């Protein structure tokens, strides 16, 4: 469930200088600094494999897992018996405590010559892993450092983690910065992230899992947003499964819901890698900071900006009417409004997706054309591509209706997903139809890279071979055309 305050729209008369700087730093850190993580991991695993260290260290790792009572032991034994080492190596290299255990026990397992060779190279590989951004600068409960309470706030796990955090920071941050001032906003943002870090590590002081991400600090910004407006009724956008819309409520009444939701998820969703307590800690820190500032000096707040009523954007008003019509099951009216907005603004993903969901209720003749329109939209975000994959899976009737070009473009987008199953399905269909488009080589290369991420070496090799075959076939075809 998502609830986002939307009371204020961006006003450049109150330029969000700090907000823009924070977004810029987060993006630059991700693309310029964290981009080196994947090559380091690949090098570490490849070098470890090439040196044959898995055979040297497996008996020690097996004993270590037994002593730890680790649930992964039996699965790793099966993988080792099948010579499927990649997952074992990746986990083994990331365990710093195992490396220290190894240093104490390895000498008795190796000959003196092998030990001399092992100790230097293994230290290099360990140093490579320790230089990874989230290991070097993430916040680890069992290895706390003062700088990491700040540095972890500017690191992200992947592009979706970054985009999601920056979205919420932008949505809430510009209004808070305009209301409390640039430097105070920066200070409270960073302190909220520090509070979030303390809340997370306090749940398990022995954890070696690094905490990274700006979500704790952003939770503090969301709390500040609500505290700035206090009990004034403001507009919120909500998304709960298929229920989407807007509502107005006193701002501070939503804060306990935010905090309670994170604590509840922490208690119930125990297998998640989301730092729920960091979110709750950030909310609390942000609320305390803004509350203390308000009590000490109420003139610090820009009341003229806070109390200024902004005009409603016509498109936003229409969207609110669409969601209201859907809530009241007036689907025909909602469809009319969506069609009108599409006519005015073009085929935007959100609008086309709403239209598809409305037509899906009736299952009429207009559904399949709506699906094709949705599947051929260009330049989608990763989150939109995930939704598009669900549309593709749910509508097999339209698969054959896509043109070769449209199917290729769609497969290229699906190949970027964590699981490229839909891209692979499209590739197979195109191959069966005898597609010789040069882009098939590119698509096969993307699929090979996707299966490499999934550590499926069989499929990676298969698609690398197909990429070469399609490339050769295309070149031969071009040569024949010249003769």
Secondary structure, DSSP 4 states (H G I P E B T S, - for coil): -EEEE-S----GGG--HHHHHHHHHHHHIIIIITTHHHHHHHHHHHHHHHHTHHHHHHHHHHHHHHHHT-TTHHHHHHHHHTT--HHHHHHHHH-HHHHHHHHHHGGGGS-HHHHHHHHHHHHHHHHHHHTSHHHHHSB-GGG--TTHHHHGGG--SSHHHHHHHHHHHHHHHHHHHHHH-HHHHHHHHHHHHHHHHHHHHHT-TT--PPB--SHHHHHHHHHHHHHHHTTSEEEEEEEETTEEEEEEEEHHHHHHHHHHHHHHHHHH-TT--S-HHHHHHHHHHHHHHHHHHHHH-GGGS-HHHHHPPPPPPHHHHHHHHHHHHHHTT-HHHHHHHHHHHHHHH---HHHHHHHHHHHHHHT-THHHHHHHHHHT--S--HHHHHHHHHHHHH-GGGGGGS-HHHHHHHHHHHTTSSS-HHHHHHHHHHHHTT---THHHHHHHHHHHHHHHTT-HHHHHHHHHHHHHHHHHHHHHHHHHH-
